[in-house]
Structure formats: C-alpha cells, structure tokens
Amino acid sequence: MKTAQADLTTGPLGKKIFRFSIPLIFSNLLQVLFNMADVAVVGRFAGSAALGAVGSTTIFVSLFTGFLIGLSGGVNVLVAHHFGADDQKNLSDTVHSAALTCAAAGLVLLGIGCGFAGGILRALNTKPELMDGAVLYLRIYCLGMPALAVYNFGNAVFSAVGDTRRPLYYLSIAGVINVVLNLFFVIVCNMDVAGVAVASIISQYFSAILVTAALLRSRESYCLRLSQLRFHKTRTKAILSIGIPSGLQNAIFALANLFIQRGINTFSATMVAGNSAATNADALVYDVMQAFYTACGSFIGQNYGAGKKDRIRRTFLISTAYAFGAGLLLGLGLLLFGRPFLSLFTTDPQVMDAGMYRLTVMSVSYCVSAFMDGSIAASRGLGKSAVPMVIVILGSCVFRIIWVYTAFAWFGTITSLYLLYVFSWTITAAAEIIYFIRIYRQATADLAAA
C-alpha cells in the first residue's frame, strides 16, 4: 500500500518533516504572491476605485476560503490516520465522502456569496462609490468556491499520504494562468474588477480539474472513483467533527481582526496606510510557518494510525521548532529589509516609517505564534478539533476584542494595539499546549492498551 515517498511512519523525522514541508512552503508563497499580483494589476491598470472595490471584499473572501481550508484539515487528518493504519476500506470511504462534503460546502458558500453579497457588504459599511464594484467582484469570485473546495480536498488527500509535490505543480500552473488572464482581461478587455474575478475563478477551476484528474488516474488505495462517490455516514460525521471547528476557527480569526482594524482606523491616514502596507508581510510569514503545521498534522495522523506514539511527540516538537525558527528568521529579515519590502506598496516616506514601526514590533512576535498553531495542528492530528477551536476563540479572538476595549482604550497608542498579537498568542499557546499534553497522554495510553 505504501511507498517510500508516502510513508511518514519510518525514517529520520527531522529530515522527513523538512523535505515534506518545502513544497508546501512554495505552494503557500505562490498563493500569496499571486494574490499580490491580483492587487497590483487592478491597482496599476484599473485605478484606485477598482482597487478599493476589490479591497472591500477581502474580509469575506478570507472568511470563505479560511472555512474551506479548515474543512479540508479534517480530511487530511482522517486520511492520514487510515493510511498510517493500512485501513484501506475506511480510507476509501473517507476519500469519497470527503469529495462530496467539500464540494457541497463550496456550493453552499457560492449560494451565500452570490445571494447575499449586497447585504454583507452594506453591513460592513462599504463606501457607496465602491459598492457596485465590490458586489460584482464578490459574486463572480464566489462562483469559484466549489472549485476551491475541490482543490483543497485533493491537496488534503495528497498531503496526508506524503505527496506535497503534485499539488504544488498544479497550483503553479493555475497561478500562472491567473496572472496572464488578469493582465489580459484588465488591460486588453478593460474588464477591471470583473476581469480580476473571472481570472481567479478560471484558475481555481483549472487547479481543481488537475488535482481531481490525478486522483482519478491513481491506482493507490486513496484513489477517487466516480462510481464510489457517496456519503458514508460515519466517515462524513468524522470529517465534519474535525473540519467544521477548524473552519470556524479560521473564519472567527478574520472577524476578530475587524476590531483591530477599527482601532487602527482611529489613527491618522498615514498610520492606517503604513499598517496596510506592512500587513502584506503577515501572509508571507504565516504561510511559510503554516507548511510546518500541515506537516505536523499529516505526520501525527499517520503515526497515530500506525500506533507509533514516540514519533507523535517528536513530530510535535520538531515541526513546532521549525515553525518557530522560520517565524524568527523571516521576522528579522523584515526588520533588516523592511523598507525595500514596503517600497513595493508605497513611495511615501511617512507611510513607510509607519509601516516600519509595525514591522519592528511584529518582527520578534511572529515566532511566538508557532507554539499556538503547532499545538493546534498536533491536537488535530490526534483527531481533536472542537476544544482547540474553543481555546482559540477565547484566547485569540475574545481576548483581542477585550484588549481593544480595555488596554488599547486606556493607553491609546499604536504600540498597545500591536502588542495585542504577542500577548494573545502567548496566552492561547499556553492553554493549547496543556490540552495537547493531556490528549497525547490519553492517546498513548489507548495505543498501549490496544
């Protein structure tokens, strides 16, 4: 059943986790860079109004995509469990149930986005002059939600069995198509907002087709067969029990950040612009670190299925250490090369100064999030998702809102707002680590008794 490439239950963990994560890092960075290209094309060639319209939808695009990514996390864990345990029946049932579950979730989000785009954007007080463009962009973009859901499903399956290269190839091809179509639709066809949205959904369907075709062609136990597509009750329930809390966790993060943005908006336009420019670094850092969390979940899932308890603990420690190191190195890199980075988004010296202040605070803060997210990924690898979601909601969402209305309201400085991140990560990480230790001991006891 297994191949040397896919087996995560043997061999040196440090080397294997690192090699497994490299394609994921490039995949994540490509997504960030392609998204930046979308913004650059519409901003440079369609004008500020089109840029503002696209920017007005960011929070909801993040909500929807974050939910789908979280849902696919449940798929990743269960596939890894059954693959590691060499349980071919449950593995096949999980893959086929997951394909339908993820596609259905994409269709639901398509309906919500297309049906309620206007109401959603009005609730966010979108500026009237941007409303028409924002509604158009969101409605078109949501047409790609089923494709995004299917791609994330395929990516989760391949990652769970140790294959992170093929999703990278497919994403690279789709990303190049996205950039080329962006330029064609916006510059040649003068489609501005609609052009960027259409380019996005075409590339999303292309990546979904590629990853689905690969699963259909596969002869491995995790292959996809159209004749076997059905909702298996126990497998679907298991997918939802892990995936929905994970998806909601990602979505709630985006909502909590609205309150932070409200606090930032109390400062000058220069400070707001500098913060906006500097936040482009967040995705670069987080997505590199995210590769190690995905590795953590996949390795722990397979080794838990295979009953190798020592590799579970070591996977958590090694992957968290990698993520911490990546966050620290990238943060210090931004501290050293922050101005060249910010020059990609602004040429105003005052805006750049404001952006550098945020990068200075965040440069030594990013790495702290590794302890929180690493613990969450490890718990999810053991099949536990609901409690980590509650801890995150309380520690990194509710706490942030309380901080905005207490500590920030008292001091009223931008520093007191930026320090919110490291304090919330520290508190949440402590609780998540305690929870992981508890369920790890329970899981290893169950393995010993089996």
VOGU-3710 file (C-alpha; in Angstrom, 3 decimals, decimal comma):
1> mktaqadltt> 0,000/0,000/0,000  2,709/2,459/0,978  5,617/3,829/-0,941  8,860/5,251/0,354  7,677/8,668/-0,742  4,373/8,488/1,126  5,300/6,598/4,323  5,675/9,117/7,170  5,926/6,458/9,880  9,569/5,478/9,316
11> gplgkkifrf> 12,904/7,222/8,829  14,509/10,305/10,406  11,747/12,731/11,409  13,738/15,943/11,209  14,787/15,376/7,599  11,422/13,990/6,516  9,381/16,827/8,021  11,644/19,398/6,410  11,522/17,762/2,967  7,763/17,288/3,245
21> siplifsnll> 7,306/20,979/4,115  9,389/22,539/1,328  6,805/22,028/-1,465  4,115/23,279/0,925  6,137/26,431/1,592  6,404/27,142/-2,110  2,701/26,395/-2,603  1,728/28,806/0,155  4,096/31,519/-1,038  2,817/31,178/-4,592
31> qvlfnmadva> -0,723/31,788/-3,393  0,370/34,923/-1,551  2,375/36,210/-4,498  -0,428/35,529/-6,963  -2,874/37,370/-4,703  -0,465/40,291/-4,560  -0,300/40,191/-8,351  -4,107/40,460/-8,481  -3,998/43,576/-6,336  -1,085/45,044/-8,278
41> vvgrfagsaa> -2,778/44,537/-11,655  -6,090/46,036/-10,635  -4,382/48,883/-8,777  -1,944/49,770/-11,535  -4,173/49,304/-14,574  -7,781/49,734/-13,378  -7,465/52,643/-10,962  -7,993/53,336/-7,273  -11,770/52,821/-7,387  -11,366/49,274/-8,687
51> lgavgsttif> -8,636/48,623/-6,138  -10,876/49,874/-3,348  -13,757/47,697/-4,554  -11,611/44,553/-4,531  -10,121/45,502/-1,165  -13,602/45,905/0,326  -14,285/42,194/-0,171  -11,063/40,931/1,431  -12,577/40,066/4,801  -15,325/37,919/3,269
61> vslftgflig> -13,032/36,188/0,826  -10,814/35,357/3,822  -13,827/34,071/5,758  -14,935/31,759/2,965  -11,520/30,459/1,947  -10,482/30,040/5,596  -13,524/27,887/6,242  -12,796/25,648/3,245  -9,147/25,271/4,235  -10,211/24,324/7,762
71> lsggvnvlva> -12,725/21,786/6,459  -10,023/20,165/4,339  -7,941/19,880/7,524  -10,434/17,294/8,757  -9,964/15,371/5,524  -6,181/15,495/5,922  -6,247/14,090/9,446  -8,621/11,204/8,727  -6,890/10,173/5,503  -3,548/10,194/7,342
81> hhfgaddqkn> -4,989/8,068/10,176  -6,373/5,392/7,872  -3,335/5,442/5,582  -0,994/5,005/8,548  -3,141/2,160/9,904  -3,287/0,490/6,452  -7,094/0,585/6,738  -7,987/0,583/3,047  -11,778/0,330/3,485  -12,116/3,363/5,745
91> lsdtvhsaal> -9,502/5,221/3,702  -11,523/4,797/0,512  -14,809/5,657/2,256  -13,218/8,799/3,729  -11,870/9,994/0,374  -15,194/9,541/-1,407  -17,251/11,066/1,411  -14,823/13,982/1,639  -15,044/14,742/-2,071  -18,811/15,209/-1,832
101> tcaaaglvll> -18,668/17,005/1,534  -16,146/19,581/0,332  -17,955/20,125/-2,975  -21,225/20,635/-1,094  -19,575/23,169/1,213  -18,293/25,055/-1,822  -21,799/25,159/-3,293  -23,241/26,478/-0,025  -20,679/29,284/0,071  -21,392/30,040/-3,588
111> gigcgfaggi> -25,073/30,470/-2,718  -24,341/32,657/0,297  -21,872/34,840/-1,568  -23,984/35,333/-4,685  -27,280/35,678/-2,839  -26,235/37,959/-0,016  -23,247/39,879/-1,424  -25,013/43,236/-1,281  -26,314/42,791/2,242  -22,983/41,510/3,512
121> lralntkpel> -21,063/44,463/2,095  -23,610/47,006/3,313  -23,307/45,535/6,814  -19,591/46,365/6,657  -20,368/49,974/5,722  -18,711/49,651/2,328  -18,412/53,093/0,756  -21,298/53,800/-1,691  -18,940/54,633/-4,540  -17,296/51,216/-4,173
131> mdgavlylri> -20,447/49,165/-3,618  -21,278/48,215/-7,224  -17,754/47,050/-7,994  -17,421/45,199/-4,702  -20,736/43,353/-5,150  -19,786/42,383/-8,707  -16,355/41,118/-7,661  -17,686/39,100/-4,713  -20,468/37,483/-6,734  -18,125/36,451/-9,536
141> yclgmpalav> -15,399/35,313/-7,143  -17,875/33,130/-5,219  -18,632/31,212/-8,410  -15,204/29,661/-7,888  -15,937/28,409/-4,344  -16,815/24,826/-5,430  -13,532/24,642/-7,354  -11,578/25,998/-4,402  -13,247/23,430/-2,151  -12,383/20,557/-4,504
151> ynfgnavfsa> -8,760/21,676/-4,860  -8,367/21,864/-1,078  -9,887/18,387/-0,781  -7,353/16,971/-3,261  -4,498/18,843/-1,650  -5,506/17,443/1,753  -5,561/13,863/0,454  -2,171/14,105/-1,239  -0,581/15,824/1,774  -1,977/13,191/4,125
161> vgdtrrplyy> -0,261/10,392/2,186  3,025/12,273/1,944  2,772/13,746/-1,566  3,156/17,528/-1,411  4,752/17,942/-4,837  1,823/17,339/-7,159  -0,420/19,992/-5,531  2,494/22,430/-5,914  2,759/21,690/-9,633  -0,974/22,128/-10,160
171> lsiagvinvv> -1,092/25,351/-8,166  1,887/26,740/-10,080  0,201/26,108/-13,414  -3,076/27,620/-12,218  -1,281/30,610/-10,734  0,493/31,443/-13,978  -2,851/31,202/-15,776  -4,334/33,563/-13,197  -1,668/36,227/-13,709  -1,819/36,011/-17,509
181> lnlffvivcn> -5,610/36,239/-17,536  -5,512/39,132/-15,062  -3,390/41,138/-17,472  -5,462/40,092/-20,494  -8,888/40,821/-19,010  -7,890/44,084/-17,306  -5,525/45,627/-19,880  -6,821/44,210/-23,167  -10,516/43,711/-22,384  -10,859/46,663/-19,949
191> mdvagvavas> -12,854/44,499/-17,528  -11,222/45,932/-14,332  -12,943/44,371/-11,259  -14,805/41,719/-13,244  -11,640/40,774/-15,108  -9,674/40,045/-11,939  -12,560/37,984/-10,545  -13,059/35,966/-13,742  -9,322/35,265/-13,949  -9,394/33,977/-10,368
201> iisqyfsail> -12,256/31,545/-10,865  -10,862/30,191/-14,143  -7,551/29,418/-12,453  -9,374/27,854/-9,484  -11,342/25,502/-11,705  -8,150/24,634/-13,565  -6,382/23,610/-10,333  -9,470/21,651/-9,214  -9,579/19,748/-12,509  -5,871/18,911/-12,310
211> vtaallrsre> -5,990/17,579/-8,753  -9,205/15,624/-9,406  -7,769/14,083/-12,569  -4,694/12,966/-10,614  -6,863/11,216/-8,028  -8,961/9,597/-10,752  -5,835/8,304/-12,515  -4,289/6,989/-9,302  -4,196/3,262/-8,616  -3,388/3,700/-4,927
221> syclrlsqlr> -5,824/2,982/-2,095  -6,629/6,704/-1,774  -7,742/6,977/-5,406  -11,037/8,559/-6,440  -13,666/6,589/-8,371  -16,831/8,319/-9,579  -18,859/5,126/-9,156  -17,972/5,034/-5,435  -18,921/8,628/-4,606  -21,385/8,642/-1,730
231> fhktrtkail> -21,794/9,998/1,784  -20,707/7,304/4,216  -22,427/8,322/7,442  -19,644/7,609/9,942  -16,888/8,970/7,698  -18,826/12,135/6,842  -19,601/12,725/10,513  -15,920/12,309/11,386  -14,867/14,753/8,653  -17,344/17,368/9,854
241> sigipsglqn> -16,477/16,883/13,531  -12,864/17,851/12,818  -13,257/20,102/9,790  -16,102/22,383/10,880  -14,450/23,531/14,146  -11,220/24,088/12,224  -13,039/26,063/9,523  -14,952/28,152/12,042  -11,703/28,848/13,866  -10,195/30,323/10,698
251> aifalanlfi> -13,337/32,340/9,980  -13,602/33,746/13,504  -9,997/34,948/13,325  -10,963/37,134/10,384  -13,913/38,575/12,315  -11,776/39,347/15,371  -9,344/41,252/13,185  -12,159/43,635/12,247  -11,987/45,035/15,771  -8,239/45,536/15,451
261> qrgintfsat> -8,761/47,364/12,179  -11,327/49,583/13,882  -8,678/50,538/16,437  -6,116/51,255/13,713  -8,634/53,463/11,934  -8,603/55,853/14,908  -5,108/56,995/13,923  -4,037/59,222/11,056  -4,453/58,270/7,422  -0,670/57,907/7,222
271> mvagnsaatn> -0,617/55,386/10,065  -3,525/53,466/8,524  -1,757/53,341/5,151  1,521/52,268/6,760  -0,223/49,498/8,663  -1,952/48,330/5,474  1,352/48,163/3,626  3,076/46,312/6,474  0,303/43,727/6,882  1,246/42,327/3,481
281> adalvydvmq> 4,170/40,729/5,311  1,838/38,774/7,599  0,671/36,367/4,913  4,244/35,707/3,764  5,377/34,775/7,271  2,271/32,916/8,376  2,055/30,839/5,221  5,662/29,681/5,468  5,022/28,676/9,093  1,739/27,038/8,042
291> afytacgsfi> 3,648/24,496/5,961  5,161/23,041/9,131  1,749/22,871/10,814  0,385/20,917/7,859  3,362/18,586/8,150  2,690/18,230/11,860  -0,904/17,155/11,304  -0,049/14,743/8,486  2,866/13,087/10,318  0,977/12,773/13,591
301> gqnygagkkd> -2,072/11,436/11,758  -0,119/8,665/10,037  1,915/7,750/13,108  -1,147/7,712/15,339  -2,818/5,376/12,854  0,312/3,209/12,855  0,455/3,193/16,678  3,889/4,861/16,909  3,468/7,077/19,958  7,091/8,268/20,271
311> rirrtflist> 7,028/9,705/16,743  3,855/11,650/17,641  5,627/13,577/20,423  8,792/14,115/18,390  6,785/15,302/15,369  5,138/17,977/17,510  8,462/19,173/18,923  10,335/19,159/15,599  7,621/20,797/13,496  6,999/23,480/16,128
321> ayafgaglll> 10,739/24,177/16,306  10,885/24,528/12,515  7,915/26,908/12,540  9,436/28,969/15,359  12,740/29,223/13,505  11,019/30,200/10,256  8,980/32,894/12,027  12,031/34,304/13,765  14,238/34,333/10,651  11,574/35,888/8,442
331> glglllfgrp> 10,701/38,433/11,112  14,324/39,514/11,474  14,616/39,585/7,686  11,702/42,016/7,516  13,363/44,125/10,191  16,523/44,347/8,081  14,891/44,653/4,655  11,563/46,179/5,606  11,961/49,375/3,612  12,638/47,656/0,278
341> flslfttdpq> 9,636/45,429/1,000  7,364/48,375/1,827  8,520/50,195/-1,292  6,535/47,623/-3,274  3,368/49,194/-1,889  4,211/52,848/-1,193  6,719/55,554/-2,038  5,594/57,963/0,697  8,400/58,251/3,325  5,943/58,886/6,182
351> vmdagmyrlt> 3,809/55,912/5,250  6,962/53,827/5,051  8,015/54,985/8,538  4,617/53,969/9,897  4,888/50,599/8,185  8,382/50,036/9,574  7,114/50,619/13,094  4,623/47,778/12,710  7,282/45,512/11,184  9,620/46,315/14,096
361> vmsvsycvsa> 7,072/45,181/16,683  5,931/42,158/14,695  9,407/41,001/13,681  10,026/39,388/17,077  6,371/38,477/17,614  5,630/36,190/14,662  7,655/33,290/16,043  5,567/33,150/19,246  2,519/32,059/17,238  4,339/28,787/16,437
371> fmdgsiaasr> 3,592/27,423/19,904  -0,116/28,113/19,489  -0,569/26,880/15,922  1,810/23,948/16,355  -0,215/22,690/19,323  -3,473/23,120/17,424  -2,115/21,142/14,464  -0,861/18,391/16,769  -4,232/18,105/18,533  -5,978/17,999/15,169
381> glgksavpmv> -3,604/15,232/14,084  -4,920/13,193/17,006  -8,468/13,841/15,824  -9,313/16,609/18,314  -10,567/19,875/16,855  -13,508/21,201/18,894  -11,654/22,076/22,126  -8,712/23,738/20,315  -11,292/25,837/18,452  -12,882/26,979/21,722
391> ivilgscvfr> -9,472/27,814/23,190  -8,563/29,867/20,109  -11,874/31,712/20,165  -11,349/32,655/23,806  -7,612/33,307/23,711  -7,028/34,853/20,320  -10,438/36,263/19,431  -12,407/37,223/22,549  -9,183/38,277/24,283  -8,302/40,549/21,364
401> iiwvytafaw> -11,683/42,234/21,438  -11,411/42,762/25,198  -7,881/44,135/24,752  -9,077/46,685/22,175  -11,720/47,993/24,564  -9,516/47,933/27,695  -5,728/48,117/27,293  -5,832/49,939/23,969  -8,657/52,204/25,110  -6,591/53,105/28,195
411> fgtitslyll> -3,223/53,745/26,529  -4,471/54,793/23,097  -1,125/54,135/21,406  -0,368/52,146/18,284  2,170/50,150/20,313  -0,515/48,978/22,733  -2,521/47,764/19,744  0,338/45,907/18,069  1,357/44,203/21,338  -2,076/42,603/21,365
421> yvfswtitaa> -0,806/39,931/18,965  2,053/38,566/21,037  0,040/38,626/24,275  -2,916/36,774/22,724  -0,613/34,216/21,107  1,197/33,575/24,402  -1,978/33,046/26,402  -3,566/30,846/23,761  -0,378/28,816/23,272  -0,160/28,003/26,990
431> aeiiyfiriy> -3,707/26,640/27,011  -3,284/24,750/23,724  -0,052/23,074/24,898  -1,689/21,963/28,159  -4,591/20,480/26,209  -2,306/18,686/23,751  -0,278/17,141/26,574  -3,487/15,813/28,115  -4,877/14,246/24,949  -1,425/12,940/23,970
441> rqatadlaaa> -1,202/11,032/27,240  -4,705/9,693/26,722  -3,958/8,682/23,125  -0,698/6,932/24,000  -2,429/5,101/26,848  -5,074/3,890/24,396  -2,351/2,737/21,984  -0,561/0,854/24,752  -3,780/-0,866/25,764  -4,706/-1,834/22,210
//
